[in-house]
Amino acid sequence: MIAEKSRAAEAPAASPAPDQEHTAHEGSLALRNALKLAASMILTWAVTLIVTFKLPKYLGPVFFGYFNYGEQLALSMSVFLTLGVDTYIQREIAVRPQHASEFFLGVTLARAMMLVPLIAYGSYTLHRKQPEEQIAGCLFGIAYLFYAFNLTFQKTLQAASKVSGLAVANVVAKIFWGGGVFAAVTLKAPFWVLPMPMIFAEGLKAAFLFFATRDAIDLELRLDAKATLEVLKISVPFFIADIAVQLGSTIDVVVLRELMPASSPEVGWYSAARKIANLSMLLSPIMSGVLIPMMSRAKARSTDEFYKILRRGFEGVFVISLPLTLLLALGAEFWIHITIKDAFLPSTGSLIWLAPTFVFAYANVLLWLALMILDRSWTIMFVSIGGLILLPVFIMIAVPITSPLGPGGAGMGVAMALSLRELVVILVFLGFLRSRALDRRGAMSTLKSLGICVIVSIIDAQIRHVGMHPALRLSVDVLLYGALAIAMGIVRLRDVKAVMKLVKNRKQQPVA
């Protein structure tokens, strides 16, 4: 008996189960990629902030409206160049990188053919607009042509989990773009110069990412018509869904422009609020670039493991984004005051109602990714089309109601419509996934977070009457929210320790 115990004590510890090894490696790989992308995002944030706050001051509400309308129109049209292939890449290249060589050149030729109708439509749409809108639309059209290819390279590198070159390209391109815009504004350059830095930055980035992608997955340029047609066929639902989602995120400015007179500052006010709110979405590339490969490989191993990642990811989205959304809404007037001229203060109402789109959009991205990996592409397509149809309907209902409220009222109506549409889409997605996406733990964390938001909002309203400085008031809000989150168990210290341990030991994880 004693001998047996001795041999048992000397025996090596049992090796971790294969599932545990896979989970540890995937977690480590996801963290490494997230840290790389986050580092590049932090650097690019600073540049984005400069441009976001500098342009409205320089152009003023009316001309900033012209500028933003041209950009949003070009961005809306660029989605037709994707052909749905980027979503297909995210799903397939993560498990078979060599497949990209079979369709890349064919897809490039298909995009060239798609340019013909897009140029015709753009010319028709812009000929009725102001000269500044025509200039912005044409120049941004060139920039977003490069952008479409950069998105394909980005998704390929993320799917292959080789993001070092992408992180570098993001930083360099943003520096060229931001530096060019800053120089143009400082030198008081004419309107047509302002989109030029983006053309140069996206073109340079496209050249760099092409070589990075070629090296990362041994990309070869060969024409395989059969494989290309098969990929395009499979990508049809992705393509339709991409169109619906992209238009759903850009037509708000286009529709508002059609409802307002050409010289109205409403488009500029709403656009400024939208630019500030959009800063909250800068982390979405990290989210998709890290979670898609991780969830795709988890799904290939075990459906249960996939849904576990989904549930914890959905919980994390709400726990992290709700306090940031609250901070954006409670400090809307203060953020506008310190970032852009007081001439844009009428956009305060728009920013308040745009704040919820922060949490809604991140939740929708996660649910979209889950359905995509589950091969529910047609479900995504129909839900996205429904969301696209709902937005202009909601805008047409809200704007006549809010416009009489004063300057900025029309934009506030558009912001309300946008937030409502995002909420409807979340509920529909959850209807398909049900408890597989949101378990009791996640639901309780979300309800507790919403309860804390209510408490902090009530106390914030009381503090306002005291006349406390906005910066101090918002600091109190942050401290109060954090204390309540820890007290109610929303932020679990053991989870934080587990993440920190994974970060600390990430270099010790086995390489696949």
N, C-alpha and C positions, 0 to 999 in steps of 0.2 A: 504493500500500500504506500509506504513511504517512498519507495523507489519510483512508483508510478507518479506520485505527486512531484518528485524531483524532476522526472523527465518532462512532465507537463509544464513545470515552471521554466525549464530550459528551452522548451519549444518556442519557436518564433511566433509572434502575434499573427493572427489570421489576416490575410490580405483583404483590403477593402473589396466589397462586392463590385462587380463590373459597373452596375448602375451608379454606384457612389463615385467610382473613378471618373466615369463619363460626366457626371454632374459637377464634380470638382474641377475637371478640366474645362468644361464649358463655362462654368462660372468664372474661372481664372481668365480664359480667353476673352469672354465678354467684358470683363473688367479692364483688361489691358487695352482692348479696342476703345472702350468707353473713355478711358483716361487719355488716350491719344487724341481722340476726336474732341473731347472736352477741352484739352489744352489748346487745340487750334481754335475752338469756338471762343474761348476766353480772350484770345488774342484778337480774333476777328470782331468780337463784340465791341471792343473799343473803337475800331474803325467804323463799324456800322452805326454806333451811337453818334459819332461825329457827323456823319452824313445825314442821319435821320433828323438830327436837331439843327443842322446848319442850313439845309435846303429850304425848309419852310420860312426861316427868318429872312433868307436872301430873296426868295421869290414873292413872299406875301401870299395871302389866301387864294386870290384869283388865279395867279400864274402857277402857284403850286398845284391847284386843281387841274390846270391844263397839263402840267408835267405828269401828274399821277394818273390822269386819264389815259394819256398815251402809253404809259408804262403798263397799266393794267390791261389795256386792249391788246398790246403785244404779248403779254404773258398769257392772256386768255387764248390767243391763237396758237401759241407755241405748244400747247398741250396736244394739238393734232399731229405734231411731229413725233410724239412718243410712240404712237401705234400700239400702246399697251405693252410694249416689249420690256420696259423697265421693271414692271411688276413680275413678269415672267422670269426675268433675270434673277430677281431677288429670291424666287422660290427654287429655281433649278440650278443656278451656278453654284449655290452653296454646297450641292452634293455632287455635281459633275462639271467642274470648271472648263474642261476641254470642249464642251458642247458649244461655247460661245463662238468658236471659229467657224462653226457650220452655218451661222446665220448673220454674223455681224455685217459683212459686206453687203449682203442682200438687203438687210434692213436699211443700211445707209442709202442704197439706191432707191428704195421705196420712199424714204423721207425726201429725197431730192424731187421725186415725182409729186409728192404732197405739197411742195412749195408753190406750185403753179396755181391751184385754186386759192391758197391762202393769200398770195400776193394780190390776186384779183379781188377777193373779198375785202382785204385791207384797204385797197385803193378806193373801192366803192364807199366804204364806211367813212373814211377820213376826208373825202372831198367836200363833205358838207360841214366840216368842223373848222375851228379857228386855226390860223397858221401855226401857232405854237403847238396845238394838239397834233397837227399833221407832222410837224418836225419830230416831236417826241415819239409818235407812233412809228414812224419810219425807222428812226435810229434805234429805238428799243427793239424793233423787229429784228434787226441784224444781231443785236446783242443776245436776244433770246434764241436765235438759231444756234449759236454756240452753246448757250445754256442747256438746250435740249440734249446735245451730245455729251456735255459734261455730266448731266444727270445719269446718262447711261453708263459712262465710265465710273461714276461714283457708286452706283448700285452694284456694278460688277466687282469693284474692289471691296466693297462692304460684304457682298455675298461670299467672296473668297477669303474674307477675314484678313485682308492685307491693306491696312488703312494708313500706313506710315506716309506714303507718297501723297495720299489724299489730304492728310492733315497739313502737310507742307504746302500743297497747292492751294488749299483754302486760305491759308495765311497770306501767301504771296499775292494771290489774286485780289484779296480784300485790301491789301495795302496799296496795290496799284490803283484799284478803283477808288478807295477812300482818299488817297493822296491826290489823285487827279481831280476829284470833285472839290476837295478842299482848296486846291490851287486855283481852280476855275472860279470858285466863289470869292477867294481872297483877291484875285486879280480882276474881279467884276467882269467875268467873261460873258459874252452874249448867251442867250437861251440855248442855241443849238449846240454849244460846246458841252453842256452838262451831261448828256448821255454818252459822250465819246469815251470817257474812262471805262465805262462798263463794257463797251465793245472791245477795247484793248485788253482788259482784264480777263474777260471770258474767252477771248481768242487765245491768249497766252496759256490760260488754264487748260483749254482743250488740247493744245499741242502737248503739254506736259503730261496730262492724264492719259492720252493715247499711248505714249511710250511706257508709262507706269503700268497700264492695264496689259499691254503686250508682254511685259516682263513678268507680271504677276501670274498670268494664266496661260502663258505661251500662245497668245492670240495670233492667229494666222488670217490673212486676208485672202479668202478664196470664196468664189461664188458657188453656192449650192442652192439652186432654185427650189428643189424639192424640200430641203430642210427649212429654208426661209419661209416658204408658203405654209408649211406645217406650223412653224412658230407663230406666224401672223394669224393663222386660223385659231390656234389655241388662245392667242392674246386678244381676240375680239371682245370677250366680256371685260377683260382688264382695260382695253382701250376705251370702251364706252363708259366704264366706271371712272377712269382717269379724266375723261372729258367732263363728266358730270361733277366730279369733285373739284377739278380745277376751275371750271366755270362757276361753280357754287362758291368759290372763295375769291373770285375776282369780279363777277358781274355786279356786285353791290355798288361799286364805284361807277360802272358803266350805266347801270339803271338810274342811279341818282343823277348822273350827268344829263340823261335824257329827260328827266323830270324838272330840271332846273334851267333857268335862262343862262345863256352863254357867259354872262358877266357876273353870275351869282357866286359869292364866296362859299356857299354851302359845301360844294365839292371839296374845296381846299380845307375847310374846317374838318369835315369828316375824314378826309385823307390823312390829315395830321394825327388825329386820334387813332386812326387805323395803323399808322406807322409805329406809333408808340406801343399799341397793343400787340403788334406783330413781333416786337422784340421778345415777347414771351415764348414765341414759337421757334426761337433759334436752336433749341435743344432737340427739336424733332428729328434732324438727321442722325443724332446720336442714338435716339430711341429706335428708329427704324434700322439703322446700320448695325446696331448691337443685337437687338432682339430677334430680328428676322433669321440670321444664321443660327442663333442659339435655339430658337423655337423650332426651326425647320429640322435641325439635327435631333432635337428632343422628340419631335413627332415621329421621325424615322425609327427611333429606338422604342418609344413607349408613348401611347396616347395619354396615359395617366400623368406621366412626367410633363408632357406638353401642357395639359390643363392646369397642373400645379403652377407652372411658370406664369400662365395666363392669369390665374386668380391673384397671385401675389403681385404681378405687374399691374393689374387693374386697381388693386388696393393701393399700391404705391403711387399711382398716378393721382388719385384723389387726395391722399394724405399729403403729398408734396405740393400739388398745384393749387389746392383750395386756399391755403394761407397766402400764397403769392397773388392769387386772384383777388382776395379780399384787400390786400395791401394796395393793389393797383386801383381798385374801385374807391376805397376810402380816401386815397390821396390823389385822386384824378386831377383836381384843380391845381394842387401843389406841383404835381409832375409836369403839367403843361406850363405852369408859370416859370419853373426853373429850367426847362429844356428849350422851349420856343417862346416867341414873343407873346405878350398879352393879347395881341390881335387874334390869337387862336383860342382864347378862353371860351368862346362859344362852343368849342368842341368838347367841353367838360362832360356834358350829358352823354355824348357819343362814347367817350372813353369809359364812363361808368358802366354803360350797357354792353360795351365790347369786352369788358373784363371777364365775364363768365365764359366767353368763347375760349379762353385760355384752357380751363379745365375740360370743357366739352371737346375741344379739338384734340387734346392729348388722348382722352378716352376713346374717341372715335378712331384715331390712328391705331391704337392698340387692338381694338376690336376688328378693324379692317384687316390688320396683319394676321390676326388669328383666323378669320374666315378665309383669307387668301391661302394660308398654309393648309387649311382643311379642304381645299379645292372647292370652296363655295363661291366661285367667281361670279356666277350668275346672280346669286343672292346679293353680292356687293353691287353688281351692276344695277339691279332694279331698285335697291335702296338709294343708291347714289342719284339715279335719275329722279326718283321721288323727291329727294332733297333739293335737287336743282330746280324742279318745278315749284316747290313750296316757297323758295326764297323770293322770287319776284312777286308772288302772290302776297306773301306777308308784307313785303315792302309797299306794295300798292295799297294795302290796308292801313299800315302803320303811318306812313308819311303824311297823308291828309289829316290824320288825327294829331300828330305831333308838330307839324309845321306852324300852326297858329301860336305855339308856345313861345315863339321868339327866335332870335338868331341861334342857329345850331339845331333847331327843332327837327328839321328834315333829316339831318344826319343822325340824330338820336333815334328817329323812327327806323332808319335803316339798321342801326346797331341792334335795336330791339328785335327786329326781324331776323337778323343773322344769328343772334343767341338762341332765339326760339327754334329756328331750323336745326341748329346743332343739337339741341336737347331732344328734339323729335327723332333725329337720326340715331342718337345713343339708345333711346328707348326701343327703337325697332331692332337695332343690332342685338341688344340684350334679350329681346323677345326670341331671337333665333338661338342664342347661346345659353340662355337661362342660367341655372345654378352652376353650369360648368365654367362661367366667367366670373360669377360673383357668389361667393359662399357666405355663410353667416358671419365669419370673422371680417370679411371685406365690407359687408353691408353695415355691420356695427361700427366699423372704423369710419365709414363715410357718413353715417348718421351723427356720430359724435363730432366729426369735423364740422358738419353743417351747424350743429348746435353751438359749437364754439364760435363759429362765424357770426351767429345771431347775437350771442352774448357780447362779443367784441364790438359789433356794430352799435349795439345799444349804449355801451360805455363810451365809445368814440363820439356818439352824438351828444352825450352829456359833457364830455371834455371840451367839445367845440364851443359850448356856451361860456366856458370859463375864459376863453380867449387864448388858450395855449398855442404856442408856435406850432405850425403843421409838422415840422420835422420832429419835434419833441412828442407831439401827439401820436404820430405814427410809430415812434420808438416804443411808446407805452403800449400801443396795440400789438406790436411784435412780441414784446416781453410777456404780455398777458396771454397771447395765443400760445406761445411756447410753454408757459407754465401750465396752462389748462390741458394742452396736448399730452404732456408728460404725466400729469395727475390722472387723466382719464385713460391712460394706457394706449393712446393712439401711436405715440412714438415709443417703441419698446427698446430699452437700452441693450437687451440681449441681441436684438436684430442688428443694432448699430455695431456692437462688438463683433458679431459674426462677419459683417461686411468688412470691417477694419482688419480682421484676421485674414480674410481672403485676399485683401489688398496687400497685406504684409507678406503673405506666403505665395503670391501669384507666380513668382519666378521659380518656386520649387515644384510647381505642378508639372506633370508629365506632358511632353509635347506629342500631339497626335501625329 
